[in-house]
Amino acid sequence: MELKQYMKIVRKKIGLVAVIVLIACLAAAVKSFFFTTPIYQAHARLLVNQTALPDGQFSPSVGTLQTNIMMINSYKVIIKSETILSQVTQRYPELNIAPAQLAGRISVSSAENSQVMDLLIRDQSYVRAAQMVNAVSTVFKEQIPLIMKVDNVTVLDKANESAAAYPINNNPIFVILVSFVAALMLAIGLVFLIEYLDDTFKMESEVEAVLGIPVIASVPKMTKEDVRPSRKRVLNNQGVGEGQHATINQ
């Protein structure tokens, strides 16, 4: 089948394709704007660095750096522990969240061979998420010397509570665009399926292609206007002397 034939099949069902695409885009828009709860993400950055010497200077070495990097794996567990988060909820009661709930919203990551830890917290309110991530960062920095007996954590960046925030789970334009592409592909596939299952002949050329013989005659499709007798046709069919007559009773 040539490309022109495929295009012809799609054009015949273009109305069905348009309806499916329109419904899909409208459904995606309604879900994005009315039925999706926005989730915001706040970010803080911590640095695990070498400890200071008694004179206040640092003595960087490969061994020290490797030790700090290896300690990050332990810090990822400690920062989500009950010890740290219970301190957070006690010192910041305005957050109104339990330690277990807070632990479920925390995500900690670090690049390979990096001393930097990225702390992420998600919430339905960006301001609240920023407050939580800043609180966890502060308490973690203060508690690490007591837990690990080493002071090697620095808060590099705190979340800006007044920064412009955008939901991370809702991009209406992107959702509608994806729905448009998916619905278009689905609609075209459905059109080809309907065409494949339809074994009736619509044109003389289809009969010739299947039977391999030319079509001698065809009966065109008749409409109601063709069947309904017109006044002109009735008058032409009346013979001479077959018109209407009036009689006078005497």
C-alpha positions as CSV (number, residue, x, y, z in Angstrom):
1,M,0.0,0.0,0.0
2,E,1.4,3.4,-1.0
3,L,1.7,6.5,1.2
4,K,-1.1,8.2,-0.8
5,Q,-3.5,5.3,0.1
6,Y,-2.6,5.6,3.8
7,M,-3.3,9.3,3.7
8,K,-6.6,8.6,1.9
9,I,-7.6,6.2,4.7
10,V,-6.8,8.8,7.4
11,R,-8.6,11.6,5.5
12,K,-11.8,9.4,5.3
13,K,-11.8,9.2,9.1
14,I,-10.4,12.5,9.9
15,G,-13.5,13.4,12.0
16,L,-12.9,10.4,14.3
17,V,-9.2,11.3,14.7
18,A,-10.1,14.8,15.6
19,V,-12.7,13.8,18.2
20,I,-10.3,11.3,19.9
21,V,-7.5,13.9,20.0
22,L,-9.7,16.6,21.3
23,I,-11.2,14.4,24.1
24,A,-7.7,13.3,25.2
25,C,-6.4,16.9,25.3
26,L,-9.4,18.1,27.2
27,A,-9.1,15.3,29.7
28,A,-5.4,16.0,30.2
29,A,-6.1,19.7,30.8
30,V,-8.9,19.0,33.3
31,K,-6.8,16.6,35.2
32,S,-3.8,18.9,35.3
33,F,-5.7,22.0,36.4
34,F,-8.3,20.6,38.7
35,F,-7.4,17.1,39.9
36,T,-3.6,17.2,40.4
37,T,-2.3,18.3,43.8
38,P,0.9,20.4,43.3
39,I,4.0,19.1,45.0
40,Y,7.0,21.4,45.6
41,Q,10.6,20.6,46.3
42,A,13.1,22.5,48.5
43,H,16.8,22.0,48.3
44,A,19.7,22.4,50.7
45,R,23.4,21.6,50.1
46,L,25.8,20.3,52.7
47,L,29.6,19.9,52.5
48,V,31.5,17.2,54.3
49,N,35.0,18.7,54.7
50,Q,38.2,18.0,56.6
51,T,38.3,18.9,60.3
52,A,40.2,21.9,61.5
53,L,43.5,21.6,63.3
54,P,43.9,23.2,66.7
55,D,45.5,26.3,65.2
56,G,42.4,26.9,63.0
57,Q,44.0,25.8,59.8
58,F,43.1,22.8,57.5
59,S,45.4,20.1,56.5
60,P,44.0,18.6,53.2
61,S,45.2,15.2,52.3
62,V,44.1,12.4,50.0
63,G,43.4,10.2,52.9
64,T,41.3,12.8,54.7
65,L,39.3,13.5,51.6
66,Q,38.6,9.8,51.0
67,T,37.5,9.4,54.6
68,N,35.1,12.3,54.3
69,I,33.7,10.9,51.1
70,M,33.2,7.4,52.7
71,M,31.5,9.0,55.7
72,I,28.8,10.5,53.4
73,N,27.2,7.0,53.1
74,S,26.8,7.0,56.9
75,Y,25.6,10.5,56.9
76,K,22.8,9.7,54.5
77,V,21.4,7.2,57.1
78,I,22.0,9.4,60.1
79,I,20.3,12.4,58.6
80,K,17.0,10.4,58.3
81,S,17.4,8.8,61.7
82,E,15.0,9.2,64.7
83,T,17.8,11.0,66.6
84,I,18.0,13.8,64.1
85,L,14.4,14.1,63.1
86,S,13.0,14.1,66.7
87,Q,15.3,17.0,67.5
88,V,13.9,18.8,64.4
89,T,10.3,18.3,65.3
90,Q,11.0,19.4,68.9
91,R,12.9,22.5,68.0
92,Y,10.5,23.5,65.2
93,P,7.0,22.7,66.4
94,E,5.5,25.0,63.7
95,L,6.3,22.4,61.1
96,N,3.6,20.2,62.6
97,I,5.0,16.9,61.3
98,A,6.0,13.6,62.9
99,P,9.6,12.3,62.6
100,A,8.4,9.3,60.6
101,Q,6.5,11.5,58.2
102,L,9.4,13.8,57.8
103,A,11.8,10.9,57.1
104,G,9.5,9.8,54.2
105,R,9.8,13.2,52.5
106,I,13.6,13.4,52.7
107,S,15.8,12.5,49.8
108,V,19.6,12.6,50.2
109,S,22.1,12.2,47.3
110,S,25.7,12.9,46.4
111,A,27.7,12.8,43.2
112,E,30.4,10.1,42.9
113,N,33.7,11.1,44.7
114,S,32.1,14.3,45.9
115,Q,32.0,15.7,49.4
116,V,28.8,17.6,48.7
117,M,25.4,16.2,49.9
118,D,22.2,17.4,48.3
119,L,19.2,17.3,50.7
120,L,15.7,17.4,49.1
121,I,12.3,17.6,50.8
122,R,8.9,17.6,49.1
123,D,5.7,19.1,50.3
124,Q,2.4,20.5,49.1
125,S,3.7,24.0,50.2
126,Y,7.0,25.2,49.0
127,V,7.5,27.5,52.0
128,R,6.9,24.6,54.4
129,A,9.3,22.4,52.4
130,A,12.0,25.1,52.6
131,Q,11.5,25.4,56.3
132,M,11.8,21.7,56.8
133,V,14.9,21.3,54.7
134,N,16.6,24.2,56.5
135,A,15.7,22.9,59.9
136,V,17.0,19.4,59.1
137,S,20.2,20.9,57.8
138,T,20.8,23.0,60.8
139,V,20.0,20.2,63.4
140,F,22.1,17.7,61.4
141,K,25.2,20.0,61.4
142,E,24.8,20.6,65.2
143,Q,24.3,16.9,66.1
144,I,27.1,15.4,64.0
145,P,29.9,16.4,66.3
146,L,28.0,14.7,69.2
147,I,27.3,11.6,67.2
148,M,30.4,11.1,65.2
149,K,32.9,13.0,67.4
150,V,34.0,15.0,64.4
151,D,32.9,18.4,63.2
152,N,33.1,18.1,59.4
153,V,29.7,19.3,58.1
154,T,29.1,22.7,56.7
155,V,25.8,24.1,55.3
156,L,26.7,25.4,51.9
157,D,23.3,26.5,50.7
158,K,20.0,26.9,52.4
159,A,16.6,26.9,50.7
160,N,15.2,30.4,49.9
161,E,11.7,30.5,51.4
162,S,10.8,33.5,49.3
163,A,12.0,32.1,46.0
164,A,9.5,31.6,43.1
165,A,8.4,28.0,43.2
166,Y,6.9,25.7,40.6
167,P,5.3,22.3,41.1
168,I,7.6,19.4,40.1
169,N,4.7,17.0,39.4
170,N,2.5,19.2,37.2
171,N,3.4,20.8,33.8
172,P,0.1,21.3,32.0
173,I,1.6,22.2,28.7
174,F,3.9,19.1,28.7
175,V,1.0,16.9,29.8
176,I,-1.3,18.2,27.1
177,L,1.4,17.8,24.4
178,V,2.1,14.2,25.4
179,S,-1.7,13.5,25.4
180,F,-2.0,15.0,22.0
181,V,0.8,12.8,20.5
182,A,-0.4,9.7,22.2
183,A,-4.1,10.3,21.2
184,L,-3.1,11.0,17.6
185,M,-1.1,7.8,17.4
186,L,-4.0,5.9,19.0
187,A,-6.6,7.4,16.7
188,I,-4.6,6.7,13.5
189,G,-4.0,3.1,14.7
190,L,-7.7,2.8,15.3
191,V,-8.5,4.1,11.8
192,F,-6.2,1.6,10.2
193,L,-7.8,-1.2,12.3
194,I,-11.3,-0.2,11.3
195,E,-10.2,-0.1,7.7
196,Y,-8.5,-3.5,8.0
197,L,-11.6,-5.1,9.5
198,D,-13.9,-3.5,6.9
199,D,-14.2,-6.0,4.0
200,T,-16.8,-4.1,2.0
201,F,-16.1,-2.4,-1.4
202,K,-16.5,1.3,-1.5
203,M,-15.2,2.1,-5.0
204,E,-15.0,0.4,-8.5
205,S,-11.2,0.4,-8.3
206,E,-11.3,-1.8,-5.2
207,V,-13.5,-4.4,-7.1
208,E,-11.1,-4.3,-10.0
209,A,-8.1,-4.8,-7.7
210,V,-9.6,-7.9,-6.0
211,L,-11.3,-9.6,-9.0
212,G,-8.8,-8.5,-11.7
213,I,-11.5,-7.7,-14.2
214,P,-12.9,-4.4,-15.3
215,V,-16.2,-3.1,-13.9
216,I,-18.9,-2.9,-16.7
217,A,-21.5,-1.0,-14.8
218,S,-22.2,0.3,-11.3
219,V,-25.3,1.4,-9.4
220,P,-24.8,4.8,-7.8
221,K,-26.0,5.5,-4.3
222,M,-29.5,7.0,-4.3
223,T,-30.6,9.7,-1.9
224,K,-34.1,10.6,-0.7
225,E,-34.2,13.4,-3.2
226,D,-33.7,10.9,-6.0
227,V,-36.5,8.7,-4.8
228,R,-39.0,11.5,-4.1
229,P,-41.1,12.3,-7.3
230,S,-40.8,15.9,-8.4
231,R,-43.8,17.9,-9.8
232,K,-42.0,18.2,-13.2
233,R,-41.5,14.5,-13.5
234,V,-45.1,13.8,-12.7
235,L,-46.4,16.2,-15.3
236,N,-44.1,14.7,-17.9
237,N,-45.4,11.3,-17.2
238,Q,-49.0,12.3,-17.7
239,G,-50.4,11.4,-21.1
240,V,-52.7,13.6,-23.2
241,G,-56.2,13.7,-21.9
242,E,-55.1,12.3,-18.5
243,G,-55.2,15.6,-16.7
244,Q,-57.7,16.6,-14.1
245,H,-61.3,17.3,-15.2
246,A,-64.1,19.2,-13.6
247,T,-67.7,18.1,-14.0
248,I,-70.8,20.2,-13.7
249,N,-73.9,18.6,-12.4
250,Q,-76.9,19.7,-14.3
